[in-house]
Amino acid sequence: PYAAGSLCSTAGDLVAWTRALHGGRILGPAAYRELLAPGRLADGTPLRYAKGLFVNDSMAGHPVIHHGGD
């Protein structure tokens, strides 16, 4: 890994991190809601981007939270 803080991990560790993050063991309820709350521009236009994550996308009708890594 190089540049921009690249990370190496195992699939198992990523699953553990995801479960801890979305299971309330990393952030409290208010911080978690803020993490997933899409931003708005000054004119009120809603964004798909929250605090480091893209939200409000869907895949086969299911909500998706993601980040492309760039």
Secondary structure as UniProt FT lines:
FT   TURN            4..5
FT   HELIX           11..22
FT   TURN            23..24
FT   HELIX           29..36
FT   TURN            42..43
FT   STRAND          54..59
FT   TURN            60..61
FT   STRAND          62..66
//
